[in-house]
Amino acid sequence: MRGWIYDRLVAGMTTGWYREVLDRLPNGARVLDVGIGTGAALAGCAELVRSKDLQVVGLDIDPDYLERCRGEMARAGLAGHVRPVLASVYDHDDGPYDAVYFSASLMLLPDPVAAISHTAKLLTPQGRLFSTQTFHHRRSAVLERIKPMLHRVTTIHFGRVTYEHELRNAFIAAGVELVELTTMSDKGRSSYRLAVGRVRGAEGDLGDGRASAA
Ligand SMILES: C[S@@+](CC[C@H](N)C(=O)[O-])C[C@H]1O[C@@H](n2cnc3c(N)ncnc32)[C@H](O)[C@@H]1O
């Protein structure tokens, strides 16, 4: 039931976020999806995953979401491409990965800096760290109080209100260079943005032909 609610309320939006990131990956990329959830957003991009022959490890700590995710991957024909794993990001030591992706998950983690620095160590030298999420433009004490409580009515953890400087500071503290921060969609008081990071000192691009420096 919780997974069904998530898919109805959020996955439609995050499917577009996944598409933005997966579009940028080279064929055959090995991807770590941190907080894959029910997998509905990734399944919405099934054709892209298959055509690019992406290999995805999907981490999550929520057993109910992961169970739904396994069914979702099978139905979407992605069982050979996506491996859902019940584990916290902080305990995952596999790799190397060409891309680490946090979709709506980075700033709801208890320690985003540790999550960035840990997963950056799992990247290849040319690898990239992607994060998509909502940013609020102006401080709102009311929203800051309400957002963390939304899970009581929706069962979904939306994390806390996040401002741009917090993400920038998290990347700096983790020693990962933020090479791009793109607005995917502007909602007025908030926006959906894509952040791309690379390990400091790493040369070259991911192989998708895009410049690696912002
Ligand atoms: C808002 S959902 C995002 C789901 C999906 N990525 C999407 O964009 O639709 C955030 C997910 O992060 C997961 N999560 C929370 N803490 C985690 C951790 N320490 N390690 C891995 N996943 C975690 C949650 O269980 C939840 O499924």
The ligand as an SDF file (V2000), in Angstrom:
LIG
                    3D

 27 29  0  0  0  0  0  0  0  0999 V2000
   11.8600    9.8880   -1.9810 C   0  0  0  0  0  0  0  0  0  0  0  0
   12.3670    8.2250   -2.2260 S   0  0  0  0  0  0  0  0  0  0  0  0
   13.0330    8.2830   -3.8800 C   0  0  0  0  0  0  0  0  0  0  0  0
   12.7430    7.0370   -4.6810 C   0  0  0  0  0  0  0  0  0  0  0  0
   13.2100    7.0700   -6.1390 C   0  0  0  0  0  0  0  0  0  0  0  0
   14.6460    7.2700   -6.1970 N   0  0  0  0  0  0  0  0  0  0  0  0
   12.5070    8.1500   -6.9170 C   0  0  0  0  0  0  0  0  0  0  0  0
   13.1450    9.1420   -7.2450 O   0  0  0  0  0  0  0  0  0  0  0  0
   11.3100    8.0010   -7.2010 O   0  0  0  0  0  0  0  0  0  0  0  0
   13.8620    8.1020   -1.2680 C   0  0  0  0  0  0  0  0  0  0  0  0
   14.2990    6.6670   -1.0530 C   0  0  0  0  0  0  0  0  0  0  0  0
   15.5430    6.6640   -0.3540 O   0  0  0  0  0  0  0  0  0  0  0  0
   15.5560    5.5270    0.4860 C   0  0  0  0  0  0  0  0  0  0  0  0
   16.5940    5.6470    1.5340 N   0  0  0  0  0  0  0  0  0  0  0  0
   16.5180    6.3410    2.6950 C   0  0  0  0  0  0  0  0  0  0  0  0
   17.6440    6.1790    3.4140 N   0  0  0  0  0  0  0  0  0  0  0  0
   18.4580    5.3780    2.6800 C   0  0  0  0  0  0  0  0  0  0  0  0
   19.7720    4.8390    2.8970 C   0  0  0  0  0  0  0  0  0  0  0  0
   20.4780    5.1080    4.0190 N   0  0  0  0  0  0  0  0  0  0  0  0
   20.3180    4.0430    1.9480 N   0  0  0  0  0  0  0  0  0  0  0  0
   19.6200    3.7580    0.8060 C   0  0  0  0  0  0  0  0  0  0  0  0
   18.3620    4.2420    0.5590 N   0  0  0  0  0  0  0  0  0  0  0  0
   17.7850    5.0330    1.4780 C   0  0  0  0  0  0  0  0  0  0  0  0
   14.1270    5.5040    1.0360 C   0  0  0  0  0  0  0  0  0  0  0  0
   13.7740    4.2640    1.6160 O   0  0  0  0  0  0  0  0  0  0  0  0
   13.3240    5.8610   -0.2000 C   0  0  0  0  0  0  0  0  0  0  0  0
   12.9260    4.7150   -0.9140 O   0  0  0  0  0  0  0  0  0  0  0  0
  1  2  1  0
  2  3  1  0
  2 10  1  0
  3  4  1  0
  4  5  1  0
  5  6  1  0
  5  7  1  0
  7  8  2  0
  7  9  1  0
 10 11  1  0
 11 12  1  0
 11 26  1  0
 12 13  1  0
 13 14  1  0
 13 24  1  0
 14 15  1  0
 14 23  1  0
 15 16  2  0
 16 17  1  0
 17 18  1  0
 17 23  2  0
 18 19  1  0
 18 20  2  0
 20 21  1  0
 21 22  2  0
 22 23  1  0
 24 25  1  0
 24 26  1  0
 26 27  1  0
M  CHG  2   2   1   9  -1
M  END
$$$$
